[in-house]
Amino acid sequence: MKKKKSANASGAAKRRKTGAAARKGAPRRTQRAAAARPATAPGDSKPTVRRLRSELAQALARIEELKASADTDFLLDILNRRGFERELNRSIAFIKRYHASGALVVLDVDRLKPINDEFGHAAGDQVLKAIVAALLREVRTSDVVGRLGGDEFAVLLWNLSETDARAKAVALEQTIDALSFEFRGRSVTSGASAGVAVLDVHSDPRTALEEADSAMYVRKAQRRHENKP
């Protein structure tokens, strides 16, 4: 009986000793873990914040570049149809709000297909680039020039009366008619037919484009009749 009690007492002593050793070892492990973690000062996050802000600014700038490229004709470096229609929508909204005025001119290039067929698309591209350069010279910096597709262009003119807008359309035709090109030793001319839609507080972007486009086809038929031998 005494041996059993002695064994129990010995076991209890061992458990107390083991528990005490465990309690003594615990702070040391905690201290080692704490030492392994670098101390974080409140100001240490600033470089990370600055880096994230820089990355965000770069991402936003890239998004704007992609938007701009999506609205730009890659060959002629002017607005494509999507970009021009966006500007037309904004302009008509401005006209309605502030009771401003403007005009939309749609131009269709004449004889571009025969030039492409006979001299190649590089020659046709040269004609288109010269036409765009001529259009940009004839309008103000506040006006907008765009390519609706193929050989069709549009010009958004600000603060013009209907009489002035129609006179400007005739002037644009004459400027393009006067262009001359040399391909394989031959002198080649093109030309353009223009239609006008006046923009006011009652205008609608889609209707304005349709009106100017219809007027352009009427003008094209008229010019074709005038040029008959």
Backbone torsions as a table, in degrees:
resi	resn	phi	psi	omega
1	MET	NA	-41.6	178.9
2	LYS	-65.7	-38.0	178.7
3	LYS	-63.5	-38.2	-179.8
4	LYS	-65.4	-45.3	179.4
5	LYS	-63.1	-39.1	-179.5
6	SER	-64.4	-39.8	178.8
7	ALA	-65.2	-40.2	179.2
8	ASN	-65.0	-41.1	-179.6
9	ALA	-65.6	-39.6	179.1
10	SER	-63.9	-40.9	179.0
11	GLY	-65.1	-40.8	179.7
12	ALA	-64.0	-39.3	179.8
13	ALA	-64.2	-41.3	178.5
14	LYS	-63.0	-41.1	-179.2
15	ARG	-65.5	-40.6	178.6
16	ARG	-63.7	-39.4	-179.5
17	LYS	-66.5	-42.7	179.1
18	THR	-63.9	-43.7	178.5
19	GLY	-61.8	-41.2	-179.8
20	ALA	-65.4	-40.5	179.1
21	ALA	-64.8	-39.0	178.7
22	ALA	-63.7	-41.0	179.9
23	ARG	-66.5	-36.4	178.5
24	LYS	-68.9	-35.5	-178.4
25	GLY	-75.3	-26.9	-175.3
26	ALA	-61.2	-47.3	179.5
27	PRO	-61.9	-35.2	-179.5
28	ARG	-64.6	-41.0	178.2
29	ARG	-65.0	-40.9	178.6
30	THR	-62.6	-41.5	179.1
31	GLN	-64.4	-40.9	178.4
32	ARG	-64.2	-41.3	179.2
33	ALA	-64.0	-40.6	179.2
34	ALA	-66.0	-37.1	179.9
35	ALA	-67.9	-30.2	-179.7
36	ALA	-70.8	-26.7	179.4
37	ARG	-87.6	126.0	179.2
38	PRO	-68.7	141.8	177.4
39	ALA	-67.7	133.8	-177.9
40	THR	-106.5	114.2	177.3
41	ALA	-87.1	152.6	-178.3
42	PRO	-56.2	-32.9	-176.7
43	GLY	-83.4	-5.2	-175.9
44	ASP	-69.8	-17.4	-178.6
45	SER	-82.2	-10.3	-176.0
46	LYS	-61.3	-45.6	178.1
47	PRO	-58.3	-39.0	179.0
48	THR	-65.0	-43.3	179.0
49	VAL	-62.5	-43.0	179.2
50	ARG	-63.2	-41.0	179.2
51	ARG	-63.7	-43.6	-179.9
52	LEU	-64.8	-39.0	177.5
53	ARG	-64.3	-40.9	178.3
54	SER	-63.3	-43.6	179.3
55	GLU	-64.4	-38.5	178.2
56	LEU	-64.9	-42.5	179.2
57	ALA	-62.6	-40.7	178.7
58	GLN	-65.8	-40.5	179.3
59	ALA	-64.6	-42.0	178.9
60	LEU	-65.4	-39.5	178.1
61	ALA	-63.7	-39.7	178.8
62	ARG	-65.0	-39.3	177.9
63	ILE	-61.3	-43.2	178.4
64	GLU	-63.6	-38.9	177.6
65	GLU	-62.3	-42.7	179.9
66	LEU	-66.2	-38.6	177.0
67	LYS	-62.5	-44.2	-179.5
68	ALA	-62.9	-43.0	-179.7
69	SER	-66.9	-31.3	178.6
70	ALA	-69.3	-22.1	-178.5
71	ASP	-102.1	5.1	-173.2
72	THR	-116.6	138.6	173.9
73	ASP	-75.5	119.6	-171.4
74	PHE	-66.9	-27.6	-177.9
75	LEU	-81.2	-42.1	-169.8
76	LEU	-105.8	-7.5	177.8
77	ASP	57.8	39.4	170.4
78	ILE	-128.3	175.7	180.0
79	LEU	-62.9	139.8	170.2
80	ASN	-85.6	-173.6	-175.9
81	ARG	-59.4	-44.1	179.9
82	ARG	-60.2	-47.5	-179.9
83	GLY	-65.2	-40.3	-179.1
84	PHE	-67.6	-42.4	179.3
85	GLU	-63.5	-35.1	175.7
86	ARG	-62.6	-45.1	178.7
87	GLU	-66.0	-36.9	178.3
88	LEU	-64.0	-42.6	177.4
89	ASN	-60.3	-45.4	179.6
90	ARG	-63.6	-41.9	-176.5
91	SER	-66.0	-42.4	179.6
92	ILE	-67.7	-36.2	175.0
93	ALA	-61.8	-41.2	177.4
94	PHE	-64.2	-44.2	180.0
95	ILE	-60.4	-41.9	-179.9
96	LYS	-67.9	-37.7	-176.8
97	ARG	-73.9	-40.8	-172.8
98	TYR	-109.7	8.2	179.0
99	HIS	54.4	44.9	176.6
100	ALA	-87.6	-175.3	-179.8
101	SER	-137.1	162.2	179.3
102	GLY	-174.2	-178.3	179.3
103	ALA	-149.3	150.8	177.1
104	LEU	-115.5	125.6	177.5
105	VAL	-115.5	125.9	174.9
106	VAL	-109.2	128.2	-178.6
107	LEU	-119.6	136.3	175.1
108	ASP	-115.9	125.7	-177.0
109	VAL	-74.8	132.1	178.8
110	ASP	-88.3	146.6	171.1
111	ARG	61.7	23.5	177.7
112	LEU	-74.3	-38.8	-178.8
113	LYS	-62.8	-45.1	176.4
114	PRO	-60.0	-34.8	178.0
115	ILE	-65.8	-44.8	177.3
116	ASN	-60.9	-43.7	-176.5
117	ASP	-67.0	-39.2	-174.1
118	GLU	-87.9	-36.7	-173.5
119	PHE	-114.5	-5.4	178.7
120	GLY	98.1	162.9	-175.7
121	HIS	-70.6	-23.8	176.2
122	ALA	-63.6	-37.9	176.1
123	ALA	-66.7	-42.0	177.6
124	GLY	-62.0	-39.7	177.2
125	ASP	-63.0	-38.3	178.3
126	GLN	-63.1	-40.3	177.7
127	VAL	-63.3	-46.1	-179.2
128	LEU	-61.5	-41.8	-179.8
129	LYS	-64.6	-40.0	178.9
130	ALA	-66.6	-37.8	178.8
131	ILE	-64.9	-43.4	178.8
132	VAL	-62.9	-43.0	178.2
133	ALA	-60.4	-39.5	178.6
134	ALA	-66.6	-42.3	178.5
135	LEU	-61.5	-44.4	-178.5
136	LEU	-65.0	-31.4	177.5
137	ARG	-70.9	-27.9	-173.1
138	GLU	-90.4	-10.2	-178.1
139	VAL	-114.6	167.9	179.3
140	ARG	-85.0	164.5	-180.0
141	THR	-65.5	-23.6	178.8
142	SER	-79.0	-17.4	178.4
143	ASP	-79.1	164.2	-174.8
144	VAL	-126.2	131.0	177.1
145	VAL	-114.9	134.5	179.1
146	GLY	-143.3	161.1	175.9
147	ARG	-106.3	117.8	-178.8
148	LEU	-79.3	-19.8	179.2
149	GLY	143.7	142.5	177.9
150	GLY	58.0	-118.4	-178.7
151	ASP	-108.3	24.9	-178.1
152	GLU	-113.6	131.1	-178.0
153	PHE	-125.2	163.7	177.1
154	ALA	-139.6	146.4	178.7
155	VAL	-129.9	128.3	177.3
156	LEU	-102.0	116.5	-175.5
157	LEU	-109.8	133.4	-177.6
158	TRP	-98.6	145.1	168.9
159	ASN	52.9	52.5	175.1
160	LEU	-124.8	142.1	172.7
161	SER	-74.0	168.5	179.6
162	GLU	-61.9	-40.4	179.2
163	THR	-61.9	-45.9	179.7
164	ASP	-66.3	-36.4	-179.6
165	ALA	-66.0	-40.7	179.6
166	ARG	-69.9	-35.9	176.0
167	ALA	-65.5	-39.0	177.8
168	LYS	-65.3	-38.7	178.3
169	ALA	-62.0	-41.2	177.3
170	VAL	-64.2	-41.8	179.0
171	ALA	-63.0	-38.2	178.1
172	LEU	-65.8	-41.5	175.7
173	GLU	-57.7	-48.6	-176.8
174	GLN	-63.4	-37.7	179.1
175	THR	-63.6	-43.3	-179.4
176	ILE	-72.5	-36.7	177.8
177	ASP	-60.9	-30.6	-175.6
178	ALA	-79.8	-9.8	179.9
179	LEU	-70.2	141.9	179.4
180	SER	-135.5	145.8	-176.0
181	PHE	-133.7	152.2	176.6
182	GLU	-114.0	116.5	177.4
183	PHE	-129.2	120.2	178.8
184	ARG	53.8	41.1	177.0
185	GLY	78.9	7.0	179.9
186	ARG	-114.1	143.2	176.7
187	SER	-88.7	128.1	-174.8
188	VAL	-127.2	139.6	174.1
189	THR	-122.1	158.9	177.7
190	SER	-118.3	-116.0	-179.2
191	GLY	138.8	176.1	179.2
192	ALA	-157.2	150.0	175.4
193	SER	-115.3	134.3	-173.1
194	ALA	-120.0	140.0	173.3
195	GLY	-123.6	148.2	-172.0
196	VAL	-122.0	140.7	168.6
197	ALA	-129.2	127.2	178.9
198	VAL	-80.9	138.1	-179.4
199	LEU	-106.1	128.7	177.5
200	ASP	-145.0	-166.9	-175.3
201	VAL	-67.0	-14.3	-179.6
202	HIS	-99.4	2.0	-173.9
203	SER	-73.8	151.5	174.0
204	ASP	-126.6	134.2	-175.4
205	PRO	-54.3	-47.9	-177.9
206	ARG	-65.2	-44.4	-179.5
207	THR	-64.7	-39.5	179.2
208	ALA	-62.0	-43.7	178.0
209	LEU	-63.0	-42.7	179.4
210	GLU	-64.1	-41.1	-179.9
211	GLU	-64.6	-47.3	179.6
212	ALA	-65.5	-37.7	179.7
213	ASP	-65.7	-43.7	178.4
214	SER	-63.2	-42.7	178.0
215	ALA	-63.2	-34.6	178.2
216	MET	-64.4	-42.4	-179.8
217	TYR	-68.0	-34.6	174.7
218	VAL	-62.8	-44.8	179.5
219	ARG	-64.5	-38.5	179.4
220	LYS	-62.4	-43.0	178.2
221	ALA	-65.0	-38.6	179.4
222	GLN	-63.9	-45.8	179.9
223	ARG	-64.9	-36.8	179.3
224	ARG	-63.9	-40.1	179.4
225	HIS	-67.6	-40.2	-179.7
226	GLU	-65.2	-32.3	-175.7
227	ASN	-89.8	3.9	178.3
228	LYS	-67.2	138.4	180.0
229	PRO	-67.7	NA	NA
